């Protein structure tokens, strides 16, 4: 049960480690990186291996990817890269087409979770950590572009994970390297939260929480594993679905004790913890299992999170099916070329 709350980034290509993650830990999901394969055929082979192992272990596994296009591109190089979402932010139809292309690629490839779209507001240059990954320079534009974009994935049975709650656009600091402090919670509430509120109303299934210190909101415990974040989402925004941490191997958090962060996140009410594989993973997992057995982990949340995962898997018709490479790459690349011509 505990393992299913962990969504592990495949920071290795070692088949023995992959087998152990699935057969012994029964992790809830695997995140793919472009380093895991060179070609589309290799990617499908890896996906099939993951599903086959999960089938042997007796549960249905999720396979996720960060596929936004442009700067955040995890697909094999034979598939052309799309321009950034922001380069289409003034063209609603192009934005929808952008989402539909990525959703089609993932759906045909049996990847059932995409850690996108970004709901952060673009306030700084395009080279900012969010920058051209955003869907607009104000809340209204983000909402009118990103919400229909999110639905393109839902229509093709790919679970979108909106991010980075409560809003990475509120800080210049990059959470991949540091732990930003956001002091102006009033502005955050007035502007940055609006796209997330609209996403919730539109049926968002999962919300990813970013790594921020927000003194007036969550004091000096990072928002990504702070129980106050969960309480705010549940009680004030009435979000009753999956709450996901950003990767706890990111930025300064990689120097923290991972086992303690996972424990704090679970006890705080988070449903999924994103984490890249690391050398001490199995040792920490064993300790966490022991803590669960000795009632030092929130057992109610573990059970509830497993139930929520099962319901989501059923809703999105996710199985451990084995697929053959059926994506028409030449056709997809032509669609990408045509769409990229419209970028501004």
C-alpha positions as CSV (number, residue, x, y, z in Angstrom):
1,X,0.0,0.0,0.0
2,X,2.8,2.4,0.9
3,X,4.6,1.9,-2.3
4,X,1.6,3.0,-4.4
5,X,2.0,6.5,-2.9
6,X,5.4,6.9,-4.5
7,X,5.9,8.0,-8.1
8,X,9.5,7.2,-8.8
9,X,11.6,9.0,-11.5
10,X,13.6,6.4,-13.4
11,X,17.0,7.9,-12.8
12,X,18.5,4.6,-13.8
13,X,18.3,2.0,-16.6
14,X,19.2,-0.9,-14.5
15,X,16.6,-3.6,-15.1
16,X,17.2,-5.1,-11.6
17,X,16.4,-1.9,-9.9
18,X,13.3,-1.4,-12.0
19,X,12.2,-5.0,-11.2
20,X,12.7,-4.3,-7.4
21,X,10.8,-1.0,-7.5
22,X,7.8,-2.8,-9.0
23,X,7.9,-6.4,-7.8
24,X,9.0,-5.6,-4.2
25,X,8.0,-2.0,-3.5
26,X,5.0,-1.9,-5.8
27,X,5.5,1.7,-6.5
28,X,2.4,3.5,-7.8
29,X,4.0,5.1,-10.8
30,X,7.2,5.4,-12.8
31,X,8.3,8.7,-14.4
32,X,10.2,8.4,-17.7
33,X,13.1,10.6,-18.7
34,X,14.6,11.1,-22.2
35,X,17.8,9.4,-20.9
36,X,15.9,6.2,-20.5
37,X,15.7,5.6,-24.3
38,X,17.2,6.7,-27.6
39,X,14.4,5.7,-30.0
40,X,10.6,5.5,-29.9
41,X,10.8,1.7,-30.2
42,X,13.1,1.6,-27.1
43,X,10.6,3.8,-25.2
44,X,7.7,1.4,-26.0
45,X,9.9,-1.6,-25.0
46,X,10.6,0.0,-21.6
47,X,6.9,0.9,-21.1
48,X,5.9,-2.7,-21.9
49,X,8.4,-4.0,-19.5
50,X,7.1,-1.8,-16.7
51,X,3.5,-2.9,-17.4
52,X,4.5,-6.5,-17.6
53,X,6.3,-6.4,-14.2
54,X,3.3,-4.6,-12.6
55,X,1.0,-7.3,-14.0
56,X,3.2,-10.0,-12.4
57,X,3.1,-8.0,-9.1
58,X,-0.7,-7.9,-9.3
59,X,-1.6,-4.3,-9.6
60,X,-2.0,-1.6,-12.2
61,X,0.9,0.9,-12.5
62,X,0.9,4.5,-13.7
63,X,3.5,5.7,-16.2
64,X,4.2,9.4,-16.2
65,X,6.2,12.0,-18.1
66,X,6.9,15.7,-18.1
67,X,5.9,16.6,-21.6
68,X,5.2,20.3,-22.1
69,X,7.2,20.7,-25.3
70,X,10.1,23.0,-26.1
71,X,12.3,23.4,-22.9
72,X,10.5,20.4,-21.2
73,X,10.7,17.6,-23.8
74,X,11.1,14.0,-22.7
75,X,10.2,12.3,-26.0
76,X,12.7,10.5,-28.3
77,X,14.5,12.7,-30.8
78,X,12.8,11.2,-33.8
79,X,9.6,13.0,-32.7
80,X,10.0,16.7,-33.4
81,X,9.8,19.1,-30.5
82,X,6.9,21.5,-30.3
83,X,7.4,25.2,-29.7
84,X,6.6,26.5,-26.2
85,X,3.0,27.0,-25.0
86,X,3.5,30.7,-24.6
87,X,4.4,31.1,-28.2
88,X,0.8,30.2,-29.0
89,X,-0.9,32.0,-26.1
90,X,-2.7,34.4,-28.4
91,X,-4.2,31.7,-30.6
92,X,-6.7,29.5,-28.7
93,X,-7.0,26.9,-31.5
94,X,-3.2,26.5,-31.7
95,X,-3.1,26.0,-28.0
96,X,-5.7,23.3,-28.2
97,X,-3.9,21.6,-31.1
98,X,-0.6,21.7,-29.1
99,X,-2.3,19.8,-26.3
100,X,-4.0,17.4,-28.6
101,X,-0.8,16.4,-30.4
102,X,1.0,15.6,-27.1
103,X,-2.1,13.8,-25.7
104,X,-2.2,11.7,-28.9
105,X,1.5,10.7,-28.6
106,X,1.2,9.8,-24.9
107,X,-2.1,7.9,-25.3
108,X,-0.9,5.9,-28.3
109,X,2.3,5.1,-26.3
110,X,0.5,3.9,-23.2
111,X,1.8,6.8,-21.1
112,X,-1.2,7.6,-18.9
113,X,0.0,10.6,-16.8
114,X,1.4,13.9,-18.0
115,X,2.8,16.4,-15.4
116,X,1.3,19.3,-17.3
117,X,0.0,21.9,-17.9
118,X,1.7,24.7,-16.0
119,X,-0.8,27.0,-14.5
120,X,1.8,29.6,-13.3
121,X,1.5,33.2,-14.5
122,X,4.4,34.5,-16.7
123,X,5.7,37.6,-15.0
124,X,9.4,37.5,-16.0
125,X,11.4,36.8,-19.1
126,X,10.9,33.7,-21.3
127,X,14.1,32.3,-19.8
128,X,12.7,32.4,-16.2
129,X,12.1,28.9,-14.7
130,X,8.5,29.2,-15.8
131,X,8.8,31.8,-18.6
132,X,7.6,30.5,-21.9
133,X,6.3,27.3,-20.3
134,X,3.4,29.4,-19.1
135,X,0.1,29.9,-20.9
136,X,-0.2,33.6,-20.3
137,X,1.0,36.8,-18.6
138,X,-2.1,37.2,-16.5
139,X,-4.5,34.9,-14.7
140,X,-7.3,35.4,-17.3
141,X,-5.1,34.4,-20.2
142,X,-3.7,31.3,-18.4
143,X,-7.3,30.2,-17.6
144,X,-8.6,30.6,-21.1
145,X,-5.7,28.7,-22.6
146,X,-4.6,26.1,-20.0
147,X,-8.0,24.7,-18.9
148,X,-9.1,23.6,-22.4
149,X,-5.5,22.3,-22.9
150,X,-5.9,20.2,-19.7
151,X,-9.1,18.8,-21.1
152,X,-7.4,17.6,-24.3
153,X,-5.5,15.1,-22.2
154,X,-8.5,14.0,-20.2
155,X,-10.4,13.3,-23.5
156,X,-7.7,10.8,-24.5
157,X,-7.5,9.1,-21.1
158,X,-4.2,10.7,-20.1
159,X,-4.3,12.2,-16.6
160,X,-3.1,15.8,-16.5
161,X,-1.3,17.0,-13.4
162,X,-1.7,20.8,-13.1
163,X,1.2,22.6,-11.5
164,X,3.0,24.3,-9.6
165,X,0.5,25.2,-6.8
166,X,0.2,27.8,-5.4
167,X,2.1,29.6,-8.2
168,X,5.7,29.5,-9.4
169,X,5.1,32.7,-11.3
170,X,5.3,34.6,-8.0
171,X,9.0,34.2,-7.6
172,X,12.1,34.6,-9.8
173,X,13.9,31.8,-8.0
174,X,14.2,28.4,-9.6
175,X,12.9,25.6,-7.4
176,X,15.2,23.2,-9.4
177,X,18.1,24.7,-7.6
178,X,16.9,26.7,-4.6
179,X,14.0,27.0,-2.2
180,X,12.2,30.3,-3.0
181,X,10.5,32.4,-0.3
182,X,7.3,34.1,-1.3
183,X,6.3,36.9,1.1
184,X,3.3,38.4,-0.8
185,X,0.6,35.9,0.0
186,X,-2.1,38.5,-0.6
187,X,-1.0,38.9,-4.3
188,X,-0.6,35.1,-4.6
189,X,-4.2,34.6,-3.4
190,X,-5.6,37.4,-5.5
191,X,-3.9,36.4,-8.8
192,X,-1.9,33.1,-8.8
193,X,-4.5,30.9,-7.2
194,X,-7.2,31.9,-9.8
195,X,-6.0,29.4,-12.5
196,X,-6.0,26.6,-9.9
197,X,-9.5,27.5,-8.7
198,X,-10.7,27.3,-12.3
199,X,-9.0,24.0,-12.9
200,X,-10.7,22.6,-9.9
201,X,-14.1,23.8,-11.1
202,X,-13.2,22.2,-14.6
203,X,-12.6,18.8,-13.0
204,X,-8.8,18.7,-12.5
205,X,-7.8,15.3,-11.2
206,X,-4.5,16.1,-9.7
207,X,-2.6,19.1,-8.4
208,X,1.1,19.3,-8.0
209,X,2.4,21.4,-5.2
210,X,5.7,23.3,-5.8
211,X,8.6,23.8,-3.4
212,X,8.1,27.2,-1.8
213,X,8.5,28.8,1.6
214,X,5.5,31.0,2.2
215,X,5.7,32.5,5.7
216,X,2.1,33.9,5.8
217,X,0.7,30.6,4.5
218,X,2.8,27.7,5.6
219,X,5.4,29.3,7.9
220,X,8.9,27.8,7.2
221,X,8.0,24.3,6.2
222,X,8.1,23.9,2.4
223,X,4.6,24.0,0.9
224,X,5.3,20.7,-1.0
225,X,5.1,18.6,2.2
226,X,3.2,20.9,4.6
227,X,-0.1,19.8,6.0
228,X,-1.3,23.4,5.8
229,X,-1.2,23.1,2.0
230,X,-3.4,20.1,2.0
231,X,-5.9,21.8,4.5
232,X,-6.0,24.9,2.2
233,X,-6.8,22.8,-0.9
234,X,-9.3,20.6,0.9
235,X,-11.1,23.2,3.0
236,X,-10.8,26.5,1.2
237,X,-10.6,25.4,-2.4
238,X,-12.8,22.3,-1.9
239,X,-10.4,20.1,-3.9
240,X,-11.0,16.5,-2.9
241,X,-8.8,14.7,-5.5
242,X,-5.2,13.7,-5.6
243,X,-2.6,16.1,-4.2
244,X,0.9,15.5,-5.5
245,X,4.3,16.8,-4.3
246,X,6.8,18.0,-6.8
247,X,10.0,15.9,-7.0
248,X,11.5,15.9,-3.5
249,X,14.9,15.3,-5.1
250,X,14.8,18.8,-6.6
251,X,16.8,21.9,-5.5
252,X,17.8,22.2,-1.8
253,X,15.5,19.4,-0.9
254,X,17.9,16.8,-2.3
255,X,20.1,17.6,0.8
256,X,17.2,16.8,3.2
257,X,16.5,13.3,4.6
258,X,14.2,11.8,2.0
259,X,12.6,9.3,4.3
260,X,11.6,12.1,6.7
261,X,10.2,14.2,3.9
262,X,8.1,11.3,2.6
263,X,6.8,10.6,6.2
264,X,5.9,14.3,6.7
265,X,4.1,14.4,3.3
266,X,2.1,11.3,4.0
267,X,1.2,12.4,7.5
268,X,0.3,15.8,6.2
269,X,-2.3,14.3,3.8
270,X,-0.5,14.2,0.4
271,X,-1.6,11.4,-1.8
272,X,1.4,11.0,-4.1
273,X,5.1,11.7,-3.6
274,X,7.3,12.3,-6.7
275,X,10.9,11.3,-6.2
276,X,13.8,10.4,-8.4
277,X,15.3,7.0,-7.6
278,X,18.4,7.4,-5.4
279,X,20.9,5.0,-3.9
280,X,19.3,4.8,-0.4
281,X,15.8,4.4,-1.8
282,X,15.2,0.7,-0.8
283,X,16.8,1.3,2.6
284,X,14.5,4.2,3.3
285,X,11.5,2.4,1.9
286,X,12.1,-0.5,4.4
287,X,12.2,2.0,7.3
288,X,8.9,3.6,6.1
289,X,7.3,0.2,5.8
290,X,8.2,-0.5,9.5
291,X,6.9,2.9,10.5
292,X,3.6,2.1,8.8
293,X,3.4,-1.2,10.6
294,X,4.1,0.6,13.9
295,X,1.4,3.2,13.2
296,X,3.9,6.1,12.8
297,X,2.5,6.9,9.4
298,X,-1.0,8.1,8.7
299,X,-2.7,4.8,7.9
300,X,-6.0,6.4,7.1
301,X,-4.3,8.6,4.4
302,X,-2.4,5.6,3.0
303,X,-5.7,3.6,2.6
304,X,-7.5,6.7,1.2
305,X,-4.7,7.4,-1.3
306,X,-4.7,3.8,-2.5
307,X,-8.5,4.0,-3.0
308,X,-8.3,7.3,-4.8
309,X,-5.6,5.8,-7.2
310,X,-7.8,2.8,-7.9
311,X,-10.8,5.0,-8.7
312,X,-8.7,7.2,-11.0
313,X,-7.2,4.2,-12.8
314,X,-10.7,2.8,-13.4
315,X,-12.1,6.2,-14.5
316,X,-9.3,6.6,-17.1
317,X,-9.5,2.9,-18.3
318,X,-5.8,2.3,-17.4
319,X,-4.5,-1.2,-17.6
320,X,-1.2,-3.0,-17.9
321,X,-1.8,-3.8,-21.6
322,X,1.2,-4.4,-23.8
323,X,1.3,-2.2,-26.9
324,X,3.1,-2.4,-30.2
325,X,4.6,0.8,-31.7
326,X,1.5,2.1,-33.6
327,X,2.2,5.9,-33.6
328,X,2.5,7.3,-37.1
329,X,5.6,9.4,-36.4
330,X,5.8,10.8,-39.9
331,X,2.2,12.1,-39.6
332,X,2.7,13.5,-36.1
333,X,5.9,15.3,-37.2
334,X,4.1,16.9,-40.1
335,X,1.4,18.1,-37.7
336,X,4.1,19.5,-35.4
337,X,5.8,21.3,-38.3
338,X,2.6,22.9,-39.4
339,X,1.7,24.0,-35.9
340,X,5.2,25.4,-35.2
341,X,4.9,27.7,-38.2
342,X,2.1,29.5,-36.3
343,X,4.4,30.2,-33.2
344,X,5.0,33.8,-32.3
